[in-house]
Amino acid sequence: MLLAGAGCSEKTEKPVEGKVKRETLAFAPKVTGRILKIYVQEGDLVQKGDTLAMLDVPEVNAKLAQAKGAVKATGAQRSLARNGATENQIKQLRAKQAGIKEQYHFAEKSFSRAKAMFADSMMTPQAYDEMVAKFQGARAQLDAVDAELAEALRGVRTETQTASQGQADQALGVLQEVEVAYSERYIIAANAMQIETITLRQGELATAGYPVFSGYLPGTTYFRFTVPESRIAAYKKGDELTVHVPYSKGEIKATIQNIKQLNRYADVTSAYPDYQIEDAVYELKIQPKDVQQAESLLANATVVL
């Protein structure tokens, strides 16, 4: 009777339990916009480059129109600076010069007569001063049109051409930046992934950086177990094990890939009566030998060693 009682009092060692894990991934938009259309569903397997959703970004559309207009305007200014005055503009300047020359010659003759009359005291000083002012004004107008025509024939200054080219390059850079933002209205899969969760629906606002699609990377299934320090000696890196799957009553051959101690906050205390107090806890990362078989398992399902 005593022996039987002692046997019943011995504590049965529980099997080591773990979870089915997969590497996770999430896709988020780079710009803020309202979801116009979603092209995939939860459970779909998408490939790299697939379009997942399209956003409506009205601010970017407006900036794109502005940038295109600025590129056209600066391009026209650059062409004008490079080509200089047109043939028609040169003709207009020559005609203007001819007209001002006639006015100058008339003012010159009038000034000569006024000068002689003033010398003979036949003109008041005020009237003479007015003739001098008219003559000097006509000469200044002729000098101005001569300089304008010479500049048109010589071409635009190099500094003006450089400035117009800089403005055109700046406008083109702004356009390229806006075009990049415009292309970001599509959420594109950066990797192959099995979609588990779609957090937003059509018509909802998606902010930049907010994960809209999340799921698992294909071929990344592994098993994660936590083992106390008192039992870790039974496991070595590279050991081959059999992992039991209770929900499907199946088994999978696997290999221990890595053993690492969890952070100190994960150490067991008296709140975990199955482990010894202050027992360090280690994580076993176990890779299945048959990846395809492991892919059929449900994520976060319980497994047993």
C-alpha positions in Angstrom: 0.0 0.0 0.0 2.8 2.4 0.8 4.5 1.6 -2.5 1.3 2.2 -4.4 0.8 5.6 -2.6 4.4 6.6 -3.4 3.9 5.8 -7.1 0.7 7.8 -7.3 2.5 10.8 -5.7 5.2 10.9 -8.4 4.6 13.7 -10.9 4.2 12.7 -14.5 6.4 14.7 -16.8 4.4 16.6 -19.4 5.3 16.5 -23.1 6.9 19.5 -24.6 4.4 21.6 -26.5 5.0 24.1 -29.2 3.4 26.0 -32.1 3.4 26.0 -35.8 5.0 29.2 -37.0 5.6 31.0 -40.3 7.5 34.1 -41.3 5.1 37.0 -41.6 5.0 39.9 -44.0 2.8 43.1 -44.4 2.3 45.5 -47.3 1.4 49.1 -46.7 0.9 52.1 -49.0 3.6 54.8 -49.3 1.0 57.6 -49.8 -2.3 58.3 -48.0 -5.5 57.7 -50.1 -8.9 56.2 -50.2 -9.1 52.6 -51.4 -10.8 52.5 -54.8 -10.4 48.8 -55.5 -9.0 45.6 -53.9 -7.9 42.9 -56.3 -7.2 40.0 -53.9 -9.0 38.2 -51.1 -7.9 36.7 -47.9 -6.4 33.3 -48.5 -5.0 34.1 -51.9 -1.4 33.3 -52.8 0.1 36.4 -54.5 3.3 36.6 -56.4 6.0 39.4 -56.4 4.8 42.3 -58.5 1.0 41.5 -58.3 -1.2 44.5 -57.8 -3.1 44.2 -54.5 -5.1 47.4 -54.4 -5.5 50.9 -56.0 -5.9 54.1 -54.0 -7.5 57.5 -54.9 -5.0 60.2 -54.2 -6.6 63.5 -55.5 -3.7 65.7 -54.1 -1.2 63.9 -56.2 -3.4 64.2 -59.3 -3.5 68.0 -58.8 0.2 68.2 -58.3 0.8 66.1 -61.4 -1.2 68.6 -63.5 0.7 71.5 -62.0 4.1 69.9 -62.6 3.3 69.1 -66.2 2.3 72.7 -66.8 5.5 74.0 -65.2 7.6 71.7 -67.4 5.9 73.0 -70.5 6.3 76.7 -69.5 10.0 76.3 -68.5 10.6 74.3 -71.7 9.2 77.2 -73.8 11.4 79.7 -71.9 14.4 77.5 -72.4 13.8 77.3 -76.2 13.3 81.1 -76.4 16.6 81.7 -74.6 18.4 79.3 -76.8 16.9 80.5 -80.1 16.9 84.2 -79.3 14.7 86.7 -81.2 12.6 85.4 -84.2 12.9 86.8 -87.7 9.6 88.7 -87.2 10.9 90.3 -84.0 14.0 91.4 -85.8 11.9 93.0 -88.6 9.8 94.8 -85.9 13.0 96.1 -84.3 14.4 97.4 -87.6 11.1 99.1 -88.4 11.1 100.7 -84.9 14.7 101.8 -85.4 13.9 103.4 -88.8 11.0 105.3 -87.3 13.0 106.6 -84.4 15.9 107.6 -86.8 13.4 109.8 -88.7 12.3 111.4 -85.5 15.9 111.9 -84.5 16.9 113.6 -87.8 13.9 115.9 -87.6 14.8 116.8 -84.0 18.4 117.4 -85.1 17.3 119.8 -87.9 14.9 121.6 -85.6 17.7 121.9 -83.0 20.1 123.4 -85.6 17.6 126.0 -86.6 16.8 126.8 -83.0 20.5 127.1 -82.2 20.9 129.7 -85.0 17.8 131.6 -84.0 18.9 131.7 -80.4 22.3 133.0 -81.4 20.5 135.9 -83.3 18.3 136.5 -80.2 15.2 135.4 -82.1 14.3 132.7 -79.6 13.7 132.9 -75.9 15.9 130.8 -73.6 12.9 128.7 -72.5 12.0 127.8 -76.0 15.6 127.0 -76.8 15.8 124.7 -73.7 12.7 122.9 -74.9 14.3 122.2 -78.3 17.5 121.0 -76.6 15.5 118.6 -74.4 13.6 117.2 -77.5 16.8 116.6 -79.4 18.5 114.8 -76.5 15.3 112.7 -75.9 15.3 111.7 -79.6 18.9 110.7 -79.4 18.4 108.7 -76.3 15.5 106.8 -77.9 17.7 106.0 -80.9 20.5 104.8 -78.7 18.0 102.5 -76.9 16.6 100.9 -80.0 20.1 100.5 -81.5 21.1 98.6 -78.3 17.9 96.5 -78.4 18.5 95.5 -82.0 22.1 94.7 -81.4 21.3 92.4 -78.5 18.6 90.6 -80.5 21.1 90.1 -83.4 23.8 88.9 -80.9 21.5 86.5 -79.1 20.5 85.9 -75.5 23.2 86.2 -72.9 24.8 82.9 -71.7 23.7 83.6 -68.1 20.1 83.9 -69.2 20.3 80.6 -71.1 21.9 78.9 -68.0 19.1 80.2 -65.8 16.4 79.1 -68.1 18.0 75.6 -68.3 18.2 75.4 -64.5 14.5 76.3 -64.2 13.6 73.6 -66.8 15.6 71.0 -64.9 14.0 71.9 -61.6 10.5 71.6 -63.1 11.4 68.3 -64.6 12.7 67.0 -61.2 9.4 68.1 -59.6 7.5 66.2 -62.3 9.5 63.1 -61.8 8.9 63.2 -58.0 5.2 63.6 -58.5 5.1 60.8 -61.1 6.7 58.5 -58.5 4.1 59.5 -55.9 1.4 58.9 -58.5 2.6 55.4 -59.2 2.5 54.7 -55.5 -1.3 54.8 -55.6 -1.0 51.1 -56.4 -0.1 48.7 -53.5 2.2 46.1 -55.1 3.3 42.8 -53.6 7.1 43.0 -52.9 7.3 39.3 -52.3 5.2 36.2 -52.8 2.8 35.8 -49.8 -0.3 34.0 -48.7 -2.7 36.7 -47.6 -4.1 36.1 -44.2 -5.7 39.4 -43.3 -7.0 42.5 -45.2 -7.4 45.2 -42.6 -9.3 47.8 -44.7 -12.2 47.6 -47.2 -13.1 49.5 -50.3 -13.9 53.1 -49.6 -11.9 53.3 -46.4 -8.9 55.7 -45.9 -5.5 54.0 -46.0 -2.8 56.2 -44.4 0.8 55.9 -45.5 2.7 53.1 -43.7 -0.5 51.5 -42.3 -0.4 47.7 -43.1 -3.3 46.9 -45.3 -2.3 43.3 -46.3 -0.6 40.8 -44.0 0.2 37.2 -44.3 2.8 34.5 -44.5 5.8 33.8 -46.7 5.5 30.5 -48.5 8.0 27.8 -47.5 8.9 29.3 -44.2 7.0 27.0 -41.8 8.8 25.9 -38.7 8.1 24.7 -35.2 8.8 26.7 -32.0 9.1 25.1 -28.6 10.1 26.5 -25.3 12.0 24.2 -22.9 13.0 24.8 -19.3 16.7 24.6 -18.3 16.0 21.4 -16.4 15.1 19.6 -19.6 17.2 21.3 -22.3 20.0 18.8 -21.9 18.0 16.3 -23.9 18.1 18.4 -27.0 21.1 19.2 -29.3 21.4 21.3 -32.4 21.0 19.0 -35.4 19.1 16.3 -33.6 16.3 14.7 -35.6 12.9 14.6 -34.0 9.4 13.5 -34.7 6.8 16.3 -34.2 3.3 15.2 -33.5 0.3 17.3 -34.7 -2.7 16.6 -32.3 -5.4 18.2 -34.4 -4.7 16.1 -37.5 -3.2 13.2 -35.6 -0.2 13.4 -38.0 3.6 13.3 -37.6 6.4 15.2 -39.3 10.1 14.5 -39.2 12.1 17.6 -38.3 15.6 18.8 -37.3 16.6 21.2 -34.5 18.0 24.2 -36.3 18.7 26.5 -33.4 18.6 26.7 -29.6 18.7 30.0 -27.9 17.9 31.4 -24.4 15.0 33.7 -24.2 15.4 37.2 -22.6 15.4 37.4 -18.9 11.9 38.7 -18.7 10.8 35.3 -20.1 12.5 33.4 -17.3 10.1 31.3 -15.2 9.0 32.5 -11.8 6.6 31.0 -9.2 3.7 31.9 -11.5 4.7 28.8 -13.5 4.4 25.8 -11.1 5.4 23.3 -13.8 8.9 24.8 -14.0 11.4 25.4 -11.2 11.7 28.9 -9.9 14.3 31.0 -11.8 14.6 28.3 -14.4 16.0 29.7 -17.6 13.8 29.1 -20.7 15.2 28.1 -24.1 13.6 28.3 -27.5 13.9 25.5 -29.9 13.5 26.3 -33.6 12.8 23.1 -35.5 12.7 22.9 -39.3 10.5 20.3 -41.0 12.2 18.0 -43.4 9.2 17.9 -45.7 8.4 21.5 -46.4 5.4 20.8 -48.6 3.9 18.6 -45.8 4.5 21.4 -43.3 2.8 24.0 -45.5 -0.5 22.2 -45.1 -0.5 22.8 -41.3 -2.5 25.6 -39.7 -0.5 28.5 -38.4 -0.2 28.6 -34.6 -1.6 25.1 -34.3 -0.3 23.2 -31.2 2.4 20.5 -31.8 4.1 18.1 -29.4 7.5 16.5 -29.3 
